[in-house]
């Protein structure tokens, strides 16, 4: 999976968001050992201190656990991961609805348009 960063927000925030995305989509599985800081930093082409800052934040959120050997593992709390996934989805939906409003669609029109597109897709799949 590629790491892509923009200039609109701090890199460590973007790293947190990408790792959270990977956690909720199954790229990493609950209880799995997490790659070392230097490995992740190398993959993302960022300073290890930046990656460590992101991992420390994920640990403070309870998403990562540090073992006695300093190895990190993804939480086994599936409910926590599911709640994170829902929050991420809500954020994307709010953003989408805002964009649709800027295009001149109210929420009722947006929902109708989504339904029409869904019907079209469903017909194509059959």
C-alpha positions in Angstrom: 0.0 0.0 0.0 1.4 3.4 -1.0 1.9 6.2 1.4 0.8 9.6 0.0 1.1 12.8 1.9 -0.3 16.3 1.2 0.9 19.6 2.4 -2.4 20.7 4.0 -1.8 18.9 7.4 1.0 17.6 9.5 2.6 14.4 8.2 2.2 12.6 11.6 -1.6 13.2 11.5 -1.7 11.8 8.0 0.3 8.7 9.2 -2.2 8.2 12.0 -5.1 8.4 9.6 -3.5 5.9 7.2 -2.6 3.5 9.9 -6.1 3.7 11.4 -7.5 3.0 7.9 -5.3 0.0 7.6 -6.4 -1.2 11.0 -10.1 -1.0 10.3 -9.9 -2.5 6.8 -8.0 -5.6 7.8 -4.6 -4.8 6.5 -3.5 -5.4 10.0 -5.4 -7.9 12.1 -6.4 -7.6 15.8 -3.6 -8.8 18.0 -1.1 -8.9 15.2 2.5 -7.7 15.8 3.0 -4.2 14.3 6.0 -3.5 12.1 8.9 -1.8 13.9 9.1 2.0 13.8 12.1 2.1 11.4 10.4 -0.3 9.0 7.3 1.8 8.8 9.3 5.0 8.6 11.3 3.6 5.7 8.1 2.4 3.9 6.5 5.9 4.3 9.8 7.7 3.6 9.5 9.7 6.8 11.8 10.4 9.7 11.6 7.6 12.4 10.8 10.3 15.0 7.7 11.3 13.0 6.6 7.7 12.8 7.2 7.2 16.5 5.1 10.3 17.2 2.2 8.8 15.2 2.6 5.4 16.9 2.6 7.0 20.3 -0.7 8.7 19.5 -2.2 5.4 18.4 -1.0 3.8 21.6 -2.6 6.6 23.6 -5.9 5.9 21.8 -5.6 2.3 22.8 -5.2 1.0 19.3 -1.6 -0.2 19.8 -0.2 -2.0 22.8 3.4 -2.2 23.7 4.7 -5.5 25.0 7.6 -5.9 27.5 10.0 -6.5 24.5 9.0 -3.1 23.1 7.1 -4.9 20.3 3.8 -3.3 19.4 0.6 -5.1 18.6 -2.7 -4.0 17.3 -5.5 -4.1 19.9 -7.6 -7.2 20.1 -10.6 -5.0 21.0 -12.8 -5.6 17.9 -15.5 -3.3 19.2 -13.0 -0.4 19.5 -11.9 -1.0 15.9 -15.5 -1.2 14.7 -16.3 2.1 16.5 -13.3 3.7 14.8 -14.4 2.4 11.5 -17.9 3.9 12.0 -16.4 7.3 13.0 -14.2 7.3 10.0 -17.2 6.5 7.8 -19.3 9.3 9.4 -16.5 11.8 8.8 -16.4 10.8 5.1 -20.2 11.0 4.8 -20.3 14.5 6.4 -17.6 15.7 4.0 -19.5 14.2 1.0 -22.8 15.8 2.1 -21.0 19.2 2.4 -19.6 18.8 -1.1 -23.1 17.9 -2.5 -24.5 21.0 -0.8 -21.9 23.1 -2.4 -23.0 21.6 -5.8 -26.5 22.7 -5.0 -28.1 19.4 -3.8 -30.0 19.3 -0.6 -29.9 16.1 1.4 -33.2 14.8 0.0 -31.9 15.2 -3.6 -28.6 13.7 -2.6 -30.3 10.6 -1.2 -32.5 10.3 -4.3 -29.4 10.5 -6.5 -27.6 7.9 -4.5 -30.6 5.6 -4.8 -30.8 6.1 -8.6 -27.1 5.3 -9.0 -27.4 2.3 -6.7 -30.3 0.9 -8.8 -28.2 1.4 -12.0 -25.2 -0.4 -10.5 -27.4 -3.2 -9.2 -28.8 -3.7 -12.7 -25.4 -3.7 -14.2 -24.2 -6.4 -11.7 -27.1 -8.7 -12.5 
